[in-house]
Amino acid sequence: MLFQVEIIFNYSLQVVWIVLQLVVAIFLLKKMLKTKRYNLVPLILFLIISSLRIFFIVIIPSLFPIYLLLIQFPNILLIIFTKLTFYKYKKSPFTILLLILIIVRSIDFIIRLNFNISIPMTYALNESDLIFYYYILFSITISFLLSHGWLGIISLRYYRSLKSENIEPWIKKRYYLISISSLAYALSIFIYYFIPHNVIGIYAFPNNIFSYIILGFTIFYSLCTFVAWVMPKKLKRYFNKDFQIIEEKELTEEELLERINKERINKTKPEL
């Protein structure tokens, strides 16, 4: 009975995660069509693939190879989004990060397809195949750190640059939420290293403990992503309660930086 409750609870949390991801994706899709901010396309695809990929393994097991292929793309899409959003016309480590991810994820796909490696494992792993298990660990670590980590660091820098500027507080909170959730999610990848390779199944002790911790980080990330991008009107008004709104238009990242630079230039001008 307790085991069944545990399974239901686990799947309920996963459903919450999927719903949050899809709601944000739909919201951003509407926003993109309205504002023509096509830099949102990779983020929308990231959210859709991340949430729906589970259906290919749980509901349609025969499409397992497609699942293995799909899981290689979300992290690549996320760094493309970061590039298009924050570094569209500026130098960045994007090319190097992209090449690293493509190489790492390609090898990941080949190993998973041929050896059916997963974390946690679904079958007893031969000691001779242990190197492949640790490569998958390395692969997901690099993927999370380069994609979520890069977005988190850039968003944190952006938040700090906006902190003292005359910008609507809810916009500042958006980048703060993106930064803390992305960095927390990136670092949560190290929890996988505590999952024993010789313990089979997500519900086997101690895998269930670490799986719930990882799921907790995932829900936190999804909630922050939802609030940051959807930003409910009541919450937006709460953040802006002591701020006098001059314009209703939501600025792009480029427009925000241009506005910040203009304000800083004006502050340094001598008074006549």
Residue pairs with C-beta under 8 A, 6 or more apart in sequence:
3 203
6 203
6 208
7 203
10 202
10 203
10 211
10 212
10 215
13 215
13 219
14 54
14 215
16 219
16 222
17 51
17 215
17 218
17 219
17 222
18 51
18 52
18 54
20 222
20 223
20 225
20 226
21 47
21 48
21 50
21 51
21 222
21 225
22 47
22 48
22 51
22 52
23 226
23 230
24 47
24 225
24 226
24 229
24 230
25 44
25 47
25 48
25 51
27 229
27 230
28 40
28 43
28 44
28 47
28 229
29 40
29 44
31 37
31 40
32 38
32 40
32 41
32 44
35 250
37 252
38 84
39 81
39 84
39 85
39 88
40 81
42 77
42 78
42 80
42 81
42 84
43 77
43 78
43 81
45 73
45 77
46 74
46 77
46 78
46 81
47 225
49 70
49 73
49 74
49 77
50 74
53 67
53 70
53 71
53 74
56 63
56 64
56 66
56 67
56 70
57 64
57 67
65 113
68 109
68 112
68 113
69 109
72 105
72 106
72 108
72 109
73 105
74 147
75 101
75 105
75 143
75 144
75 146
75 147
75 148
76 98
76 101
76 102
76 105
76 147
78 147
78 148
78 151
79 94
79 97
79 98
79 101
79 146
79 147
79 150
79 151
80 98
81 151
82 94
82 147
82 150
82 151
82 154
83 92
83 94
85 253
86 92
86 154
86 158
86 253
87 94
88 254
93 150
97 146
97 150
100 142
100 146
101 142
101 143
101 146
101 147
104 138
104 139
104 142
104 143
105 139
105 143
107 135
107 139
108 135
108 136
108 139
108 140
111 117
111 132
111 135
111 136
112 118
112 136
115 129
115 132
116 122
116 123
117 125
117 129
117 132
117 133
117 136
118 136
119 133
119 136
119 137
119 140
119 192
119 195
120 195
120 196
120 199
120 200
120 201
120 202
120 204
120 207
120 211
121 133
121 197
121 198
121 199
121 200
122 200
122 201
123 200
124 198
124 200
125 133
125 197
125 198
130 197
133 197
137 192
137 193
140 189
140 192
141 189
141 190
141 192
144 185
144 186
144 188
144 189
145 186
145 189
147 186
148 182
148 183
148 185
148 186
149 182
149 183
149 186
151 178
151 182
152 178
152 179
152 180
152 181
152 182
152 183
152 185
152 186
153 179
153 183
155 175
155 176
155 178
155 179
155 182
156 175
156 176
156 179
156 180
156 183
158 175
158 179
158 253
159 172
159 175
159 176
159 179
161 257
161 260
162 171
162 172
162 175
162 256
162 260
163 172
165 259
165 260
165 263
166 263
167 256
167 259
167 260
168 239
168 240
168 243
168 245
169 239
169 240
169 242
169 243
170 231
170 235
170 236
170 239
170 240
171 250
171 251
171 256
173 228
173 239
174 228
174 229
174 231
175 228
177 224
177 225
177 227
177 228
178 224
178 225
178 228
180 224
181 220
181 221
181 223
181 224
181 225
181 228
182 221
184 217
184 220
184 221
185 217
185 218
185 220
185 221
188 213
188 214
188 217
188 218
191 210
191 213
191 214
191 217
192 210
192 214
194 206
194 210
195 206
195 207
195 210
195 211
196 206
196 207
199 205
199 206
199 207
201 207
202 208
202 211
203 211
227 235
251 259
